[in-house]
Amino acid sequence: MGHLYKLYAEAAADAGEEVALDGAGGTLTYAALMNRVDELAARLTRAGAVPGLRIGVADDLGGDLHAVALAVSALECSIVPYVTNGGPGEIRRLDRLGVWATIGTGTPEVTPLGGGRPPHRCVQPEAYVLSTSGSTSRPKDVAIGERNLESYAEHLRAVAWMAPGDRIGQNYQPSFDPFYEVLMTAALGRATVVLPEGREHLLVQRFCQRWGLTVWNSVPSQIAMAHRMRQLTPGSLPGVRTAVFGGEALSARCLSLWRAAAPASTVVNSYGPSEVTIACAEYVLPPTRPPVGDDVPIGRVLPHLESRLVAPDDAPDERELCVRGVQLFAGYLDPRDNIGRFYREEGGRLRVLRGDTPAPGDWYRTGDIVEETGQGLVYRRRIGHETKVRGRRVDLSAVEAELGRLPGVSDVRALVVDDAVHAVVETPDTGAGQPFPELPGLRDYARPRTLVRTAALPRLGNGKSDLRAIEQLIRQNLDRSAATVTTNTG
C-alpha cells in the first residue's frame, strides 16, 4: 500500500464517521470514502493493474478525483496526473513516461495504453510523477518516491495544522504538488477536504463563508486576485485559523491583504521545489506577531533536511540554496535534465555534476538565490530570472519590481522576447493613450521595449503565471498596433 492510502486507512479506522470530503462532490465520511477507494482499486486490479505501474489520473474526475488517487496508491502504483484535453502533447508525455493506463471520466473509465511498448515498472516505489516548468521551457519529469512523501507526511503530522472539525478547501489539481499536501494534512487531522463547485474557490471570501473553511491553502496570487474581485474584504474571514501559502513568492502586500481579512489566522509561508517533495522550508507567522520589513521570509529549512548556501559561478556575491536529505528525489527521469543541477562533495569541495547520476548524498541546486536574515532565509530571485540582453546582464526581477511600484499595477511579468525586454502589467487602467512610464530605476537596455496592459495576467490552473500565454500576448502585440500597448521609444 502507498503512503497516501495508508494515511486514509488509518483515519478511517480511527474516525470512520468523521466527514472526509464535502462540497460539490457530495459528502463522504472516511469510512464511505475508503469503501469507494477499495471499489475502484478492485476495478483497476480486474483491468490488470499490478504494483509498480504508472497510472494516468485525469484532472476532471470531479468528486471521484481523490478516491481515484487513493485507489492508485492502494495498489502501490504511481499517480501520473494528466489534462484530459491536453492534446497530442499530453498523449506523448504519457507515452514517454510509460503509463500503463489512464483513468478518465465515466464510471471512472480505465483505458489501457498500448502504443506497442511495454509499460514502465518502477524499481523503487513511486507516489506520483509531475512534469515541472511546463509554462517556461521543456517540462522536466519528476518522480516522488513513497519514502520522500512519507518523510514530508511525518513533518505534517508534527506541525498538526488540522484537527477534527477543521475544513480545508482543495484549491489544486493533482498536477500541482500541494494537492497531496492538502490530502495528507486533512487525513492526519481527521479533518474535511472541501471540493469547490466549478471555480468558486477563486471567490475566496464566498468559498470560505459558504463552506465554513477553517484552514486555507493556496498560491499567494489567488489572494491578490480575490482582492481585485472584492472577494477579500477586511474582517471577512474570522473563522480561518491557519493559512498556508506556497508555489510562488508571498509578497508583503498579499500578506497584508490576507491578515486584514483573516486577522485570527496563523500564516505559514511554505517554500520548496517539487524536487524536494512539496516543501523544504517554512516560516510561521502567528496572528499576534507583525512581519519584519518588506520581505516575507521563507524561514528555516526543515530540521530533518540539510541545507547550505553556495555562491554560483556567475554571481559570487550571492547565495543559492542547496538541499539534500530524505525528501529529495532521486534525479530527473530524463538524465539530461540532471546536468548542472547537483553538487557532489569531494574532499571538502563541491563539484557540479555534468553527467553523473546523482547519489543520495549529493546536493540539489534549487536555482533560488536567498539571503540569510534574523528571521530565516529570504527568497530573492530565480537564477534563471537573470539574463543577458545585447550582451548586458538584466535581472528581470528588478524590472518587475520597478514596474510593480507604478500606480494601479497589481502584478507584472517581464520576459525577453526577440533580444529585448518586454512586460505585461495587470492593472484596471487598460485604456489607450497611456504614456510610457519613466522607470528611472532601470538602465536603458533594461527598460521594456513594449508594455502590455491587461486586466488579468494569464494564469495556469494552479494559479501561477502562464508564461507561455504571456509571451504569446507580447508577440501578438508586437505584430500589430493595439490600443492596450505603449511603446518605449527611448
N, C-alpha and C positions, 0 to 999 in steps of 0.2 A: 504493500500500500504506500502511495505517495504521502508526503507530509501534509498537504492541504486536506486530503481525505482523512488522515488521522486526527487532525485538529477538530474537524466537524464530527467525526465519530465520537471523540471524547466529549464534545459539547452535548451531543445527543444523549449519550449515556448519563451525563451529569445533570442536564437541564432540558430534557426532551420536549417539554411543553412550553418552553420559552420560544418567543417568535424569532425565527432566524431571518426570514425575508418578508418584506411588506412593501406596499406601494403598487405601482402599475401592474406588476405581475401577480397580484393577489397576495394572500397571507399564508405562510407556511411556518409551522413550528420546526424546531430542529429535528424532531422525530419524523415528521412528514417529509421534510426535505431529504433526509437520508433514505427514506423509502423510495423517493423518486430517483435519487442518485443510484441506488442499487438496481433499480429497474433499468435505467439507462446503461449501467455497466454490464448488465446481463445481455442487453441488446447488442452492445459492442462485442462482447465475447462470442455471441452466436454468429456475428458477422466475421469473426476470425481474429479479433484483437488478442495480442499476447504482450507480456511485459517488454518494454524497451522500444516500442514503436512510437513514431511521431504521428499525432492525430490532429488534423486541422479543425479548429473551432471557429465557426462563423461569428461575426460581430453583431448579427441581427437576430439572435435567438430569443430575445425578449426575456420573459420570466424564467425560461429554461436555461439561460446562459450560465448561471452559477452552478446549477445541477449538472450540466454537461461538463463543465470544467472539473468539478469534483469527481464525476464518473471516470474521466480520463485519468485523474490522479489515483483513483481506486485501483485501476488496472496496472499501475506503475508504468504508465505511458507518459509521453511528453506533450504538453499543450502547445500547439502552434497556431496562434490567432491569425485569422485572415479576414480580409474585407470581401464580402460577397460580390460586390460589383466592382472589384478591383481590376478586372480586365485581364488581358494576356500576361501582363507583368506579374500579377499575383499568382496566376497559374504557373508561370515559370519559376517563381520563388518557391512554391510548394514542391515543385518537381526537384528543384535544386536541393532542397532540404530532405528529400527522400520521404515525404509524408506518405503514410500508408493509406489513409482515408480521411475524408472530411465529414464533419457533422454540420449540416445546414438546416435551414428552416424546413418545417414539415412536422414530423412526429416526435422528435427531430429525425431527419433522414441521414443514414450512414451511407456514404458513397465511396467505395474503394477506388483508389487511384492506381491505374496500371502503368501506362506510359512505357511499357517494355523494359522497365528496370525494377530490380528488387527493392523493397522498401528499406530504409535505413533502420538498423537495430543498434540502439545505444549500448555502449560498453559500460559506461557509468550511468547510474540512474539520473535522468533529467526531470526537472519540474516543468520548465517551459522554455520556448525559444522565441526571442524577439529579434526584429530587424531594426537596428537603430540608425539614426541620421538620414532617414529616407527623405526628409524635406530639404536636405542640403547637399547631398552627394550620393554616391553609390552606397546602398544600405550595407551595414555590417551585421552579420548574423551572430547572435549571442545566445549561447545555451547556458541556462542557470541550472545547476545541479541540485538534487534534493538536499545534499549536505549544505550547500550555500543557503538555500531557502530556510532550512531548519535552524541555521545559526541566526539569521535575522529574526525568525519567529521567536526564538528564545529571548532576544532583546525586547521584542514587543511584549512578551509575557512579563518581563521585569518592569517595564515602564507602566504597564497596565493603563492604557489610555481609555479603556472602556470597561463597563461593568454591567451586570444585569439591569435592564431597564433603559440603557442608553440606546440611541438610534443614530446611525450614520448614513448619509446619502452616498450612493455609488455614482460618482462623477466620471468614472473611467470605463474604457473598453479594455479587454484583455491584451490588446497590443501595447498598452502602456503599463509599466510595472506597478504603479500604485494601486491598480486594480487588485493585485494579490495582497497588497498591504491592507486594503480595506477588508478583504475577505478574512485574513488572518486576525486582524485586530478585533473584529466583531466576534469571531469564534472563541478567541481567548477570553473575551469578556462576557461570553454568553449573552451577547447583545444582538441588535437587529440591524441588518442592512436594508435600507430603503431604496427601491428601484424607481427612478424618475419616470414620469409619463412623458414620452417623447423627449423634448429638450427643455422640460420645465426646470431642470437643475441649473440652467443658466439664469433663471429668475431666482437668485439666491434667497432673497427675503421671503418670497412667496413659497418656495420649496421648503425652506426650514419651518416656516409657520404652519403650512398645511400638514406636514407630516411629523411635526414635533421633534425635529432633529436636535440632538444634544452634542453631537460631535460633527465637525466639518473637516473634509479633506479635499483639497483642490489645488490646481495651479494658481499662483497669485494673479495672473491676468484675468482670471474669471471674476475676481473681486472688482478690478477696475472696470470690467465690462458691466457688471451688475450695478455699479455706482452710476455709470453713464445712463443706464436704463431706469434709474430711480428705483432700483431694487436692492439698495443697501443704505437705508436712512439711519441716522443716529438713534441708538437705543432700540432698534427694531428686532434684535436677536438676543433678548435677555436670557433665553434658555440654553444657549450654546455655551458649553463649559470648556470645550477643548477644540482647537483649530490647528490642523496640520497642513502646512503648505510645502510643496516640493515641485520638482520638474523644471523649475526655472528660478531665477533670482527673485527674492522677495524684497521689493523696494520699500523705503521708509514711507512713501506715500500710500502704498497698498496696506502696509501695516497700520498706518494711522486710520485709514478708512474702515478697516476691519474692527479695530479696537473701539472706534466710535459706535459702530453698530452692535458689537457684542462685547460690552465692557467687562463682563464677568468671565470671559474665556481666557484660558492659558493658550498661548500661541507657541507652536512648535515649528521652527524653520528647519525643514528636513532637506539634507543635501546628499546627493550621490548619483553617479552614473549607473546605468543599467548593469554595467560590467561588474559592479561591486554589490549587486543584489539589492536594489531598491534604494537603500540609503546607507551611508557610511559615516555620517556626521549629523549632529543636530544641535540646535540652540533653543532652549526652552525659556520663554518669557512669561512669567506669571502675571496676572492682571494688575497686581499692585506695583509692579516694577516698571518704571519708564525706560524706554530704549535709550541707549547711549549713542549720541551722534547721529549722523545721517545715513550710516551704513548698518544694515541688519546683519549681524554675524551669522555664519553657518555653524559656529560653535566648535565643539571638540569632536575629533574622530572617536567613534565608539570604542570603549575600553578593550574589547576583545579583538580589535584590529590594530595593526601597526601602521604608522604614517611617518613620512619625512618630507621635508621641503627641499627641493633641488633646483638650482639655478639652471634654466635652459641655456643651451649653447648660444642662442641668438638674443638672449635677454639676461645677461649676467647679473643685473641688479634686481631681478625679480625672482619669485619662487613659485615653482609648480608643485602642486600637491601630488604625492605618490603614496599608494596604499598597497598593503598586502595583508593576507590573513584568510580565515576560513570562508568569508563571504565572497572572495574574489573568484571569478570564473576561471576556467582552465585555458582560455585563449579563444580567439575568434575561430569560427568554423572554417573560414577560408584562411589558410595560413598566411596569405599575402597581407592580410589586414593586421597581423601581429607585428609587422616590420616597423620598428621605431617606437612601439607603444609600451615597451617594457625595459626596465633596467635589471641587470644582473650584478650582484655584489661580489667582487672578486678581490681578495686581499685588501679590503677596506676601501676599494674604489668602485665606482659604478660604471658599467659598460652598457651602452644602448644595444639591445638585441636587434640585429639586422636580418637574421634568417633563422635563428634557433627557435625551437619550440619553447614557450615559457614554462618554467618549472614552478612548483608550489612556493618556493622561497623568493621568487622574482618580484620586483616592484612594478605595479601597474601605474602608468603615467595617465593621470586623469585629463590632462590637457587644460587644466584650470589654474590660472595664476591667483594666488591667495596671499593674504598678509596676516601675520600673527599680531593679535592685539590682546589687551587685557580681558576682553570678552570672548576670546577664542579666535578662530580663523574668520577672516572676512574675504568673501569672493570678490575678485577684481575684474577678471575678464577671461575669455577663452583665448588660448594661444592662437587658435585659428582665426580669431577675430582681428588679428593684426595682419595686414597685407601690404603689398607694395604697389604703388601707382606711378607709372612712368619712372621707376627706379627709386622712388621715395617711399619710406615707410609711413603707412597710415593706420592708426588704431581706430577701427570702426566703432568701437565702444565709446571713444572720445567724441566722435561725430554724433553718435546717438545721444550722448549726454548733453551736448551743446544744443541740439535740436529740441531735446526734451525740456529745455528751460524756456522755450518760446510760449507765449500766452496761448492757452487753449489746447495745447498739444498734450494728449493723454498717453500716447505710445508712439514709438518710432522704430524703424528698422533701416539701416544703411547697408548697401551692397555695392560691390564693384561689378559693373557691367560694361563690357567693351572698353576696359582700361580707363574707367573713370568712376568716381564715386557718385552714386545716386541714392535717394532716400524717399521713403514713404512715411508720412506722418498721419496719425489718427487725430482728427480734430473735427469739431462740429461745424467749423467755418470752412467749407469746401468750395465756396463760390469763386467765380472768375475774378481776375484783376488783383489778386493778392500780390503784393510786392515780394521780391525775393529777400529773405532776411539777411542782415549784415553778417552775422556769425563771426564776430571779431576774435573769438577764441580759437579759430581754426586757420591754418595756413591756406594759401590759395589752392594748392594742389589737393588739399583735404576737403575743401568745400564741395558739397554736392553739386553736380552739373545740373541735375533736374531734381525737383521736389514735387512729389505727388501727394496731394491732399485727399484723404479719404475719410469717410465717417466711421469705418471699421476696418482694421487690418485683417487680411485673410488669415484664418486660423485652421489648424488641423482639428480633428475630432477630440484630441486630448487637451485643447486649449492653447497649445504652443503656436507660435507664429509659423505660417506656412510659407517658408522662404521661396519655394518654387513658384507659388502663386504670386508672391510679392515681386519676384524677378519678372514674371510674365507681365504684371501690371506695369512695371517700369518700361519693359520693352515695347508694350503696346503704346505707351505714351511717348516713347522715343520716335515711333513711326508716324505719329500724327500730332497735330497741334490741337490739344484738348483744353477745355475751359478749366479743368482742375489742375493744370500743370503750369508752374512758372519756371523759367529757365535762368540759370546763373550765367550771366554774360561777363562776369568779372574775371 
